[in-house]
Amino acid sequence: MRQLSLDALNPTFQKVQYAVRGELAIKAELLRDKLKEPNHGLPFDKVISSNIGNPQQKGLDQPPITFTRQVAALMEWPELAKLAPNVFPQDVIDRAEELSAEIGSVGAYSHSQGVPFIRKSVAKFIEGISSERDGYPADPANIFLTGGASAGVSLLINMLINSPKAGILIPIPQYPLYTASLAQHQGVPIPYYLDESNGWSTSVPSIEEAIAESHKEGIVPKGLVIINPGNPTGALIDEQTQEKLVQLCEKYSLVLLADEVYQANLHQPETHPFTSFKKVVSKLQSPVPLVSFHSISKGVSGECGRRGGYFECTNFSEEIIALLYKMVSVGLCPPLAGQIGVDSMVRPPQPGSPSYPLWKKETDTIHAALASRTKVMAERLNTLPGVSCVDSPGALYLYPQIKLSKKARDAAQVAGKETDALYALALLDETGICVVPGSGFGQKEGEWHYRLTCLCPGVDDYVGKLESFHLKWVEKYGQE
């Protein structure tokens, strides 16, 4: 029998790249293990995982929302309400009983599209009945609960890629889920560039240029990905630009894929509010097919490990909805723990309920911490030689640009690395801070960046390490 080899496998597997958990993250885990040794010899005492938006990860330690965990606990073990009668507020007990009546045991499969009752709650959230969202109708039949937003993104890209010449327009810089999914499903990424000089704004002419280039190469654009608020940039798109993007999709018959998982992460809501594409499409009465994605992993929920999310389809025919249902049925159902997390996200405690004061305190504290850290980090990074950083009004990240000298570029070439990857590896080795180089997200030729989260506590010490490292780097390699 011959050994199983790479050339015997699906070739798309080797094309998939996912920088967020790539070389830097793998090395960070090795260093974390080394720190457990009595005489580890490393110049730091902890590894800080600033490479991924994983709020509750050890070391970042964003506390979970009590209401979410209490409901989850009673759903896992309903007897707790009797065994600890004074522990759970009445609204938590009522919520768990209500969900139990609809779901039964969380150990059973649910409807493949997600628990109907929870999909109705999501629809009310989108409509604005239980939130400050859109004010337009939402149909639970067009809502699919998923194991995190990523599962929905992969499914929709898979659906749209109908030939080797089918492509999806993706922003650069982009979250690498999109290029990874396109590689897996043999689609073509069609990059369009965000404008860093204008706060990482989305340029409609840039997208039209990308479409024209794709046509020259015989590529058929099938969809347009918009990440709003942006990842890795944190930028928010104003409503006027959103309307132009919808009209562009009408002009070129594109499906609009709206990644809105950071919609609750707003650091400057007065000046940079979030408006959903569902609201814009509805207001314009546009026929554009729209898929809107949301997740419990971000916002103030931060429940990444529960794998909960949803997508809503707008302007899709019943035949396509039925096809999507058939495909999700192959996976039987999304995780029940994630579905219950979605319910807690879209139906939080309301004023006057027993859980509301604590919920309000916890969520306000998280919002304030993220806004403060983002502001401090951007201000201090901008004082460093050769560094420029857009102050992010949303999401969980900053994406500073770094000028890297010819000496540094030559060293990277010798090492067989991208120059910003060499910078990030050196940062990890010297400080224990793990970031993602901009080459993993895409960037203009001759530019270098890195993405880091704003989740890290002890921001003064954290940024101090970034500053100290950068100054040493400049001393070693010089400035451009």
ZAMARGU-4260 file (C-alpha; in steps of 0.2 Angstrom, whole numbers, plus 5000, padded with zeros to 4 digits):
<rodrens>
0) 5000/5000/5000 | 5007/5017/4995 | 5008/5031/5009 | 4995/5044/5008 | 5003/5060/5000
5) 4998/5078/4997 | 4996/5075/4979 | 4982/5062/4982 | 4972/5075/4992 | 4960/5089/4986
10) 4972/5102/4979 | 4961/5116/4986 | 4967/5112/5003 | 4984/5117/5000 | 4979/5134/4993
15) 4969/5139/5008 | 4978/5152/5019 | 4972/5159/5036 | 4984/5171/5043 | 4975/5175/5059
20) 4979/5157/5065 | 4995/5155/5054 | 5014/5155/5057 | 5013/5168/5071 | 4999/5160/5081
25) 5007/5143/5080 | 5024/5150/5086 | 5015/5160/5100 | 5008/5143/5106 | 5025/5135/5106
30) 5031/5150/5117 | 5017/5149/5128 | 5022/5131/5132 | 5040/5136/5134 | 5035/5148/5147
35) 5029/5134/5158 | 5047/5128/5160 | 5056/5133/5176 | 5071/5141/5166 | 5063/5146/5150
40) 5075/5160/5146 | 5062/5171/5137 | 5063/5190/5139 | 5044/5190/5144 | 5033/5181/5156
45) 5017/5179/5146 | 5011/5178/5128 | 4998/5191/5123 | 4987/5185/5109 | 4983/5201/5100
50) 4981/5192/5084 | 4963/5187/5085 | 4946/5194/5091 | 4944/5182/5105 | 4938/5192/5119
55) 4937/5179/5133 | 4953/5170/5129 | 4965/5168/5143 | 4976/5183/5145 | 4963/5195/5137
60) 4949/5190/5150 | 4934/5199/5145 | 4921/5194/5157 | 4906/5185/5150 | 4889/5193/5151
65) 4880/5186/5167 | 4863/5185/5159 | 4870/5175/5144 | 4879/5162/5156 | 4864/5161/5168
70) 4852/5157/5154 | 4864/5144/5146 | 4867/5136/5163 | 4848/5133/5166 | 4847/5127/5148
75) 4860/5114/5151 | 4854/5108/5168 | 4836/5114/5172 | 4837/5107/5189 | 4848/5121/5194
80) 4834/5132/5196 | 4827/5121/5210 | 4844/5117/5218 | 4849/5135/5219 | 4833/5144/5220
85) 4841/5161/5226 | 4854/5162/5213 | 4845/5165/5197 | 4834/5181/5194 | 4816/5178/5189
90) 4818/5184/5172 | 4832/5172/5169 | 4821/5157/5175 | 4807/5163/5164 | 4818/5164/5149
95) 4825/5147/5152 | 4808/5140/5154 | 4802/5148/5138 | 4816/5142/5128 | 4815/5124/5136
100) 4796/5124/5131 | 4801/5128/5113 | 4818/5117/5112 | 4816/5103/5124 | 4833/5096/5128
105) 4849/5105/5121 | 4856/5088/5118 | 4843/5085/5104 | 4844/5091/5086 | 4834/5106/5082
110) 4826/5112/5065 | 4841/5112/5052 | 4838/5131/5050 | 4838/5134/5068 | 4825/5134/5082
115) 4809/5143/5074 | 4806/5152/5090 | 4824/5159/5091 | 4823/5164/5072 | 4807/5174/5076
120) 4817/5183/5090 | 4831/5187/5077 | 4817/5194/5065 | 4811/5205/5079 | 4829/5211/5083
125) 4831/5215/5065 | 4815/5224/5064 | 4819/5235/5079 | 4805/5228/5090 | 4818/5222/5103
130) 4833/5233/5097 | 4837/5250/5089 | 4839/5241/5072 | 4830/5244/5055 | 4811/5247/5057
135) 4808/5236/5042 | 4800/5219/5041 | 4811/5203/5043 | 4804/5185/5039 | 4810/5171/5050
140) 4808/5160/5035 | 4823/5169/5027 | 4834/5168/5043 | 4847/5154/5045 | 4855/5151/5062
145) 4873/5145/5060 | 4888/5139/5069 | 4896/5157/5070 | 4895/5169/5055 | 4910/5160/5046
150) 4899/5145/5043 | 4886/5156/5034 | 4900/5165/5024 | 4907/5149/5018 | 4890/5142/5013
155) 4885/5157/5003 | 4902/5158/4994 | 4901/5140/4989 | 4883/5143/4982 | 4888/5158/4972
160) 4904/5150/4964 | 4896/5141/4949 | 4912/5140/4937 | 4931/5142/4938 | 4928/5160/4931
165) 4916/5165/4945 | 4923/5178/4957 | 4919/5188/4972 | 4924/5206/4975 | 4933/5207/4992
170) 4940/5223/5001 | 4959/5224/5003 | 4963/5223/5017 | 4951/5209/5020 | 4947/5196/5034
175) 4956/5181/5027 | 4940/5170/5029 | 4935/5176/5012 | 4951/5172/5002 | 4952/5155/5012
180) 4933/5151/5007 | 4936/5156/4989 | 4952/5145/4988 | 4942/5130/4996 | 4927/5132/4984
185) 4938/5137/4968 | 4932/5154/4966 | 4942/5169/4961 | 4945/5184/4973 | 4943/5201/4965
190) 4952/5213/4976 | 4946/5231/4978 | 4956/5243/4989 | 4950/5253/5003 | 4957/5271/5005
195) 4968/5272/5020 | 4971/5291/5018 | 4953/5294/5020 | 4950/5283/5036 | 4950/5267/5026
200) 4934/5272/5017 | 4926/5261/5004 | 4927/5269/4987 | 4914/5265/4974 | 4925/5270/4959
205) 4939/5257/4966 | 4926/5243/4965 | 4921/5248/4948 | 4939/5248/4942 | 4941/5230/4950
210) 4925/5225/4940 | 4932/5232/4924 | 4949/5223/4927 | 4940/5206/4931 | 4930/5208/4914
215) 4946/5210/4905 | 4952/5193/4912 | 4936/5184/4909 | 4931/5183/4927 | 4912/5185/4931
220) 4909/5195/4947 | 4895/5186/4957 | 4895/5195/4973 | 4902/5210/4983 | 4909/5208/5001
225) 4907/5223/5012 | 4914/5221/5030 | 4905/5235/5041 | 4912/5239/5053 | 4928/5234/5045
230) 4940/5220/5049 | 4955/5223/5050 | 4952/5242/5048 | 4938/5246/5060 | 4931/5259/5048
235) 4912/5262/5047 | 4903/5266/5030 | 4891/5281/5030 | 4874/5279/5024 | 4876/5289/5008
240) 4890/5277/5002 | 4880/5262/5007 | 4866/5268/4995 | 4879/5270/4981 | 4885/5252/4985
245) 4868/5245/4983 | 4865/5254/4967 | 4882/5247/4961 | 4876/5230/4965 | 4860/5233/4955
250) 4870/5239/4940 | 4881/5224/4939 | 4869/5211/4946 | 4879/5207/4961 | 4874/5198/4977
255) 4878/5209/4992 | 4887/5200/5006 | 4886/5211/5021 | 4898/5205/5035 | 4891/5215/5050
260) 4897/5205/5065 | 4905/5220/5073 | 4889/5231/5072 | 4888/5233/5092 | 4907/5237/5093
265) 4905/5256/5091 | 4918/5267/5099 | 4912/5284/5093 | 4893/5281/5090 | 4888/5299/5090
270) 4899/5303/5075 | 4901/5285/5067 | 4885/5276/5069 | 4881/5259/5061 | 4867/5257/5048
275) 4863/5240/5042 | 4863/5236/5023 | 4846/5228/5026 | 4839/5245/5031 | 4847/5254/5016
280) 4840/5240/5004 | 4823/5241/5012 | 4823/5260/5011 | 4828/5261/4993 | 4816/5247/4989
285) 4830/5239/4980 | 4829/5222/4972 | 4847/5218/4976 | 4850/5200/4984 | 4857/5204/5001
290) 4864/5192/5014 | 4867/5200/5031 | 4879/5191/5043 | 4879/5193/5062 | 4888/5183/5077
295) 4888/5181/5096 | 4907/5180/5095 | 4910/5199/5094 | 4900/5214/5101 | 4901/5213/5120
300) 4895/5195/5120 | 4912/5188/5115 | 4905/5170/5116 | 4917/5164/5102 | 4918/5146/5108
305) 4899/5144/5108 | 4899/5146/5089 | 4883/5155/5086 | 4877/5167/5073 | 4864/5170/5059
310) 4862/5176/5041 | 4847/5184/5034 | 4842/5183/5015 | 4833/5198/5007 | 4827/5197/4990
315) 4830/5179/4988 | 4817/5168/4979 | 4808/5153/4988 | 4818/5141/4977 | 4835/5148/4983
320) 4829/5148/5001 | 4824/5130/4999 | 4841/5126/4991 | 4850/5134/5006 | 4839/5124/5018
325) 4844/5108/5009 | 4862/5112/5011 | 4861/5116/5029 | 4851/5100/5032 | 4867/5091/5027
330) 4875/5097/5044 | 4858/5093/5053 | 4858/5109/5064 | 4869/5123/5071 | 4875/5120/5089
335) 4861/5123/5102 | 4872/5132/5114 | 4876/5144/5100 | 4858/5146/5096 | 4854/5150/5114
340) 4868/5163/5114 | 4860/5171/5099 | 4843/5172/5108 | 4852/5181/5123 | 4861/5193/5111
345) 4845/5198/5101 | 4834/5198/5117 | 4844/5206/5131 | 4837/5211/5148 | 4825/5226/5146
350) 4824/5241/5158 | 4813/5236/5173 | 4818/5218/5173 | 4829/5210/5187 | 4844/5207/5176
355) 4844/5224/5168 | 4855/5234/5180 | 4869/5221/5180 | 4868/5218/5161 | 4869/5237/5158
360) 4884/5239/5170 | 4893/5225/5162 | 4890/5230/5144 | 4894/5249/5147 | 4910/5244/5155
365) 4915/5233/5140 | 4911/5247/5128 | 4920/5260/5138 | 4936/5249/5140 | 4937/5245/5121
370) 4934/5264/5116 | 4947/5270/5129 | 4960/5257/5124 | 4957/5260/5105 | 4960/5279/5107
375) 4975/5277/5118 | 4983/5264/5107 | 4980/5274/5091 | 4987/5290/5099 | 5003/5282/5105
380) 5006/5272/5089 | 5005/5288/5079 | 5019/5296/5089 | 5032/5282/5084 | 5044/5286/5069
385) 5038/5278/5053 | 5021/5273/5060 | 5004/5279/5055 | 4987/5273/5063 | 4969/5277/5058
390) 4959/5279/5074 | 4947/5265/5072 | 4928/5270/5076 | 4922/5252/5077 | 4926/5233/5078
395) 4940/5227/5089 | 4956/5231/5080 | 4969/5244/5074 | 4979/5242/5058 | 4994/5253/5059
400) 5005/5256/5043 | 5024/5254/5047 | 5038/5260/5036 | 5051/5247/5034 | 5068/5251/5027
405) 5078/5243/5013 | 5089/5235/5026 | 5074/5227/5034 | 5067/5222/5017 | 5084/5214/5013
410) 5084/5204/5029 | 5067/5198/5026 | 5072/5192/5009 | 5086/5182/5016 | 5075/5175/5029
415) 5062/5170/5015 | 5048/5181/5024 | 5037/5195/5020 | 5045/5211/5028 | 5030/5214/5039
420) 5030/5196/5044 | 5048/5197/5049 | 5043/5213/5060 | 5029/5203/5068 | 5040/5188/5072
425) 5053/5199/5080 | 5040/5207/5090 | 5033/5191/5096 | 5051/5184/5101 | 5055/5200/5110
430) 5039/5205/5119 | 5027/5190/5118 | 5015/5200/5109 | 5007/5191/5094 | 5000/5201/5080
435) 4995/5197/5062 | 5006/5205/5048 | 4997/5215/5035 | 5003/5203/5021 | 4990/5191/5028
440) 4975/5203/5025 | 4982/5211/5009 | 4989/5228/5006 | 4996/5239/4992 | 5013/5235/4984
445) 5027/5243/4995 | 5016/5245/5010 | 5017/5236/5027 | 5005/5234/5041 | 5000/5224/5056
450) 4983/5220/5064 | 4982/5220/5083 | 4967/5219/5094 | 4961/5232/5107 | 4955/5219/5119
455) 4971/5218/5129 | 4970/5224/5147 | 4984/5234/5155 | 4985/5245/5139 | 4999/5256/5146
460) 5011/5242/5148 | 5005/5233/5132 | 5008/5249/5121 | 5024/5252/5131 | 5031/5236/5124
465) 5025/5240/5107 | 5034/5257/5108 | 5050/5250/5115 | 5051/5236/5102 | 5048/5248/5087
470) 5061/5260/5093 | 5074/5246/5094 | 5069/5240/5077 | 5072/5257/5070 | 5089/5258/5079
475) 5094/5241/5071 | 5087/5243/5053 | 5085/5262/5051 | 5071/5272/5044 | 5065/5272/5026
</rodrens>
